[in-house]
Amino acid sequence: MLTLLVLLAAPSTTSNAPATAPTTQNAAPTTVDKVRGATLTVRAVGDVMLGTTDPEGYLPPNDGADSLADVRELLRDADLTFVNLEGPLCDEGASSKCKSKRTCYAFRVPTRYAQYLIDAGVDLASTANNHNGDFGDSCRRSTEKTLDAAGIAWSGAPGTIATVERKGLKIALVAFHTSAATNDVNNLPAARALVKSAAAKHDLVIVSFHGGAEGPKFDHVVEGPEQYLGENRGDLRAFTHAVIDSGADLVIGHGPHVLRGMELYQGRLIAYSLGNFATYGRFNLAGTQAVGAILHAELAADGAFVSAKILPTQQVDKGLPRRDAAGRAIAVIKKLSAEDFAKSAPRIADDGEISAP
């Protein structure tokens, strides 16, 4: 996970403002020759929503200070740590989202909770998901400013590319969702162009996407576009292959609220959904929706897959992440990978080690 090791020098971290055209730093990327033989370790998780002030009564015990305590060191133990921030970091404002009587969820996470992300070593965050606009544009901007102040690079708004540096490598994060308010999974020409732009100016490119239908009935990656509640939630096989063909080195998925399988494509790892990780109070955590995973991935300096491992987690109580000694995530991901991807599925050992087929 995109975490900062204390032995590393403090890296420069930037998160670009929204733009209608691809935006990124102008500095030339570090040449791979200078870091030949170096590897980059990434730890990544799916949905993170640490508690909401709207409606009242959905903040965790001790104001969330202990929420990540059991998994904090697992998150920190890498060169980079990534989370999908499922809800804006904002302290005020009103939501116009839930006007009907149907079940509806709008999240507003206190900005002070950014400290818990810092403490867990989070370096990269996606703001591209269906909850980033729950409290409007003012809370989108609050989220971005709060992450900037925390030193967490983010991507999500159209055209944004986050940049961090580790071990002499310049690394990009490009985050997508099925919405025109974000980099759009369903706009493949724009996605290809944005990833190509990132690859041209970075040594490694990580792509995050929030897509797919939601719930235990939708743990398989289907052929073609996925429909959910009348929305096009993306043709995820086409999207992931397109961004890798355009220069992505690791693709991290989230959104279905359950784990999905993994695939190796062109020597790059795709995790189609890492499920729920830390989602307090308002998420349905019945059955497999409480089972999560931390993905540990090791990449070569040229972005090629070296190795990976599934670190199983679970949520207890109303949504507090814990290590899962039963290792349920390993069995789930192994089964789904084999069923959905056959020959392109990675080998997954009983201890969670992932290797090329």
Secondary structure, DSSP 8 states (H G I E B T S, - for coil): -B---TTS----EEE----SS-----S----GGGGTT-EEEEEEEEEEE--BSSSTTB--GGGGTTTTTTTHHHHHSSSEEEEEE-S-B-SS----S--SSS------B-GGGHHHHHHTT--EEE--STTTTTTHHHHHHHHHHHHHHHT-EEE-STT--EEEEETTEEEEEEEEESSTTSEETT-HHHHHHHHHHHHHH-SEEEEEEE-S--SGGG-S--SS--EETTEE---HHHHHHHHHHTT-SEEEEE-SSSB--EEEETTEEEES-B-EEEE-SSS--SGGGGEEEEEEEEEETTS-EEEEEEEEEEEETTTEEEE-TT-HHHHHHHHHHHHHHGGGS-EE-TT-EEE--
